[in-house]
Amino acid sequence: MSDSSAGAAGDVVAAAAAATAGGWRRAGFAGAAIGVLAAGAAAGVAVERLTVGRGMRKKARLALDASGPYGALRGTPGQAVADDGTALYYEIDEAEPAAAGNGGSTGPRKRRLFGRKSPGPVTVVFSHGYCLAQDSWHFQRAALRGLVRTVHWDQRSHGRSARGRAQADGVPVTIDQLGRDLKAVIDAAAPEGRLVLVGHSMGGMTMMALADQYPELVRDRVAAAAFVGTSSGRLGEVSFGLPVAGVNAVRRVLPGVLKALGTQTELVERGRRATADLFASLIKRYSFGSRDVDPAVARFAERLIEATPIDVVAEFYPAFTEHDKSAALPVFRDMPVLILAGDKDLVTPSSHSEAIADVLPDAELVIVPDAGHLVMLEHPETVTDRLADLLVRIGAVPAPTNVG
């Protein structure tokens, strides 16, 4: 690894820390700690720089942006209002009449199996993860379009939703707040009928927070749930694939570093652009588990993540170390549940999905080989197949339906 590549990860951190702390004594240590995180990615960038010019790489990114329709699906827009006044953006894809007959059910006998949850149509509500947006469900949305009613929403301060009003007043983000946000979206976009909740990473935690605060809503209306690459707690123990010394160093300084960076948004965003190759390699390492990810999909993931401002990254990060919703999981026991994770997920390791399955022993647990954190983009067929099976099991779509 060349000196210039090895130092790339620390440049933005060091510059921001120096600018915000007036000689902040831990700036050098912070840069070194995050440098550990970036070392593996930087090695790949160093090799790339020997063979591909910067201008060529920029042209390649632009070509990849134009090569696929990823993130281009749009539905009927709507807006929910959170309890602190934050505007939450959502879109609805309606089921076509032929597919939506009898609420998407295969017949009245099938529907009677679900008691109080049987009347009315089914709405599948997709909740996305940290630093992503509703478009991260692109493949699943495309496959289910017209077959079942779906709601895709952007979490506060992400995507097209407004910045959190409470956070503007200095109130920290909590997973409980995200659960209340989901309740507001359900009230606005799906006030009646059966629900299927699907959440990735932070989105799965949001579902747990909903169950924790509104257990009767879940028991009465939620017919099935899917937890994708998520965790019910103990995220402070995740190593991110680093040696123990490295991860401990990162964990000690990262909240302070992110807070400092969040006060210098313009400086950091310029740094992101200047180190685009390193940033892309970091995203690939922590998003995917296989070597042969479609470059257009990898670039799509990069665009989703880089669209999240650094101050939003800083706002949300502390909420994860405090997250613990294991006690809410039993609310999901009396329904079909899918728990799915990538076996190479470095962000919410598959062991966290196994821990959820221990509390929900009747759930279907799927560990996808050669898959990372963004498993729904990396192996979309597998995720879509298991979601479709879940929907068939509750009668939301007929068994012979070709989902794809």
Residue pairs with C-beta under 8 A, 6 or more apart in sequence:
1 39
1 42
1 43
1 46
2 46
2 49
4 46
5 42
5 43
5 45
5 46
5 49
5 278
6 35
6 39
6 42
6 46
7 35
8 38
8 42
8 45
8 275
8 278
9 31
9 34
9 35
9 37
9 38
9 39
9 41
9 42
9 275
9 278
9 282
10 31
10 32
10 34
10 35
10 38
11 271
11 274
11 275
12 261
12 267
12 268
12 271
12 272
12 274
12 275
13 27
13 30
13 31
13 34
13 257
13 261
14 27
14 28
14 31
15 267
15 271
16 260
16 261
16 264
16 267
16 268
16 271
17 24
17 26
17 27
17 30
17 31
17 257
17 260
17 261
18 24
18 27
19 264
19 267
20 260
20 261
20 263
20 264
21 27
21 260
24 260
26 253
26 256
29 249
29 253
30 253
30 254
30 256
30 257
32 249
33 246
33 249
33 250
33 252
33 253
33 254
34 250
34 254
34 257
36 242
36 243
36 246
36 249
36 250
37 240
37 242
37 246
37 250
37 282
38 278
38 282
40 285
41 278
41 281
41 282
41 284
41 285
42 278
42 281
44 281
45 277
45 278
45 281
48 57
48 277
49 277
52 60
57 276
57 277
58 276
61 276
61 280
61 299
64 295
64 296
64 299
65 299
65 303
67 296
68 296
68 297
68 300
70 135
70 138
70 296
70 297
70 300
71 135
71 138
71 300
71 303
71 304
73 93
73 135
73 138
73 141
73 142
73 145
74 91
75 91
75 92
75 93
75 94
75 150
75 152
76 91
76 92
76 93
76 94
77 89
77 90
77 91
78 89
78 90
78 91
78 92
78 188
78 189
79 87
79 88
79 89
79 90
79 188
80 87
80 88
80 90
80 153
80 181
80 184
80 185
80 187
80 188
80 189
81 87
81 88
81 184
81 188
82 88
82 156
82 164
82 165
82 177
82 180
82 181
82 184
83 180
83 184
84 164
84 165
84 166
84 171
84 177
85 165
86 156
86 161
86 162
86 163
86 164
86 165
86 166
86 181
87 161
87 162
88 153
88 154
88 155
88 156
88 161
88 162
88 181
88 184
88 185
89 153
89 154
89 159
89 160
89 161
89 162
90 134
90 151
90 152
90 153
90 154
90 185
90 188
90 189
91 134
91 151
91 152
91 153
92 149
92 150
92 151
92 189
93 141
93 144
93 145
93 146
93 149
93 150
93 152
94 100
94 149
95 104
95 121
95 146
95 147
95 148
95 149
96 146
96 147
99 146
99 147
99 148
99 397
99 401
100 121
100 148
100 149
102 108
102 111
103 111
103 119
103 120
103 121
103 122
103 193
103 194
103 395
103 396
104 121
104 122
104 147
104 148
104 149
104 391
104 395
104 396
104 397
105 111
105 118
105 122
105 395
105 396
106 395
106 398
106 399
107 395
110 395
111 118
111 395
112 118
113 395
114 194
114 223
114 394
114 395
116 220
117 194
117 220
117 221
117 222
117 223
117 335
118 194
119 193
119 194
120 192
120 193
120 194
121 149
121 193
121 194
122 148
122 149
122 193
122 194
122 195
122 196
122 223
122 391
122 394
122 395
122 396
123 148
123 149
123 150
123 151
123 189
123 190
123 193
123 194
123 195
123 196
124 144
124 148
124 149
124 150
124 151
124 195
124 196
124 198
124 391
124 396
125 150
125 151
125 153
125 182
125 185
125 186
125 189
125 190
125 195
125 196
125 197
125 198
126 134
126 137
126 140
126 141
126 150
126 151
126 152
126 153
126 198
126 199
126 203
127 153
127 155
127 182
127 197
127 198
127 199
127 200
127 202
127 203
127 204
127 206
127 207
128 134
128 136
128 137
128 154
128 155
128 158
128 159
128 200
128 201
128 202
128 203
129 136
129 200
129 201
129 202
129 203
129 229
130 201
130 202
130 316
130 320
131 158
131 304
131 305
131 308
131 312
131 313
132 158
132 200
132 201
132 304
132 305
132 308
133 154
133 158
133 159
133 160
133 304
133 307
134 152
134 153
134 154
134 159
135 152
135 159
135 304
136 200
136 301
136 304
136 374
136 376
136 377
137 152
137 198
137 200
137 376
138 300
138 377
139 376
139 377
139 380
139 383
139 384
140 198
140 376
140 380
140 383
140 384
140 387
141 150
141 152
143 380
143 384
143 388
143 403
143 404
144 150
144 384
144 387
144 388
144 391
144 403
147 397
147 401
147 403
148 391
148 396
148 397
149 190
151 185
151 189
151 190
153 161
153 182
153 185
153 189
154 160
154 161
155 161
155 178
155 181
155 202
155 203
155 206
156 162
156 163
156 164
156 167
156 173
156 177
156 178
156 181
157 163
157 164
157 167
157 173
157 312
157 315
157 316
158 308
158 312
159 307
163 312
164 171
164 173
164 177
164 315
166 177
167 173
167 315
172 315
172 318
172 319
173 315
173 316
173 318
173 319
174 319
174 322
175 202
175 205
175 206
175 208
175 209
175 319
175 320
175 322
175 323
175 325
176 209
176 212
176 213
178 202
178 205
178 206
178 209
179 206
179 207
179 208
179 209
179 210
179 211
179 212
179 213
179 214
180 209
180 213
181 206
182 206
182 207
182 209
182 210
183 210
183 213
183 214
183 217
186 195
186 217
193 221
194 221
194 222
194 223
194 394
194 396
195 221
195 222
195 223
196 222
196 223
196 224
196 225
196 226
196 390
196 391
196 394
196 396
197 207
197 210
197 222
197 224
197 225
197 226
198 225
198 226
198 228
198 387
199 205
199 206
199 207
199 226
199 227
199 228
199 230
200 228
200 229
200 230
200 376
201 228
201 229
201 230
201 231
201 347
201 348
201 373
202 230
202 316
202 320
203 228
203 230
204 227
204 228
204 229
204 230
204 231
205 230
205 231
205 232
205 320
205 323
205 325
207 225
207 227
208 232
208 325
208 328
208 329
209 325
209 328
210 217
210 218
211 218
211 325
211 328
211 329
211 331
211 332
212 325
212 327
212 328
212 331
215 328
215 331
218 331
218 332
219 331
219 334
222 332
222 335
223 335
223 336
223 394
223 396
224 335
224 336
224 337
224 338
224 390
224 391
224 393
224 394
224 396
225 332
225 335
225 336
225 337
225 338
226 337
226 338
226 339
226 340
226 386
226 387
226 390
227 337
227 338
227 339
227 340
227 353
227 356
228 340
228 341
228 375
228 376
228 383
229 340
229 341
229 342
229 345
229 347
229 348
229 353
229 373
229 374
229 375
229 376
230 341
230 348
230 352
230 353
230 356
231 323
231 348
231 352
231 353
231 355
231 356
232 323
232 324
232 325
232 326
232 328
232 329
232 352
232 355
232 356
232 359
233 323
233 324
233 325
233 326
234 324
234 352
234 355
235 320
235 321
235 323
235 348
235 352
236 251
236 321
238 247
238 346
238 347
238 348
238 349
239 247
240 247
240 250
240 286
240 346
240 347
241 346
242 250
254 317
255 317
255 318
258 310
258 313
258 314
258 317
259 314
261 268
261 310
261 311
261 313
261 314
262 310
262 311
262 313
262 314
262 315
263 311
265 309
265 310
265 311
268 310
269 309
269 310
272 279
272 306
272 310
279 302
279 306
280 298
280 299
280 302
283 298
283 301
283 302
283 305
284 293
284 298
284 301
284 302
285 346
286 346
286 347
286 372
286 373
287 298
287 301
287 305
287 372
287 373
287 374
287 377
287 378
288 298
288 301
288 371
288 372
288 373
288 374
288 378
289 342
289 343
289 344
289 345
289 370
289 371
289 372
289 378
290 344
290 370
290 371
290 372
290 378
293 378
297 377
297 378
300 377
301 374
301 377
326 355
326 359
329 356
329 359
329 360
330 359
330 360
332 360
332 363
333 360
333 362
335 394
336 363
336 364
336 390
336 393
336 394
337 360
337 362
337 363
337 364
338 363
338 364
338 366
338 386
338 387
338 389
338 390
339 353
339 356
339 357
339 360
339 363
339 364
339 365
339 366
340 353
340 365
340 366
340 367
340 368
340 375
340 383
340 386
341 348
341 349
341 350
341 352
341 353
341 366
341 367
341 368
341 371
341 375
342 350
342 367
342 368
342 370
342 371
342 372
342 373
342 375
342 378
342 379
343 350
343 367
343 368
343 369
343 370
343 371
344 370
344 371
344 372
345 371
345 372
345 373
345 375
346 372
346 373
347 373
348 373
350 367
353 365
353 367
354 365
354 367
356 363
357 363
357 365
364 386
364 390
366 382
366 386
368 375
368 379
368 382
368 383
370 379
371 378
371 379
371 382
372 378
375 382
375 383
376 383
381 404
384 403
384 404
385 403
388 397
388 401
388 403
391 397
391 403
392 398
392 399
392 401
397 403
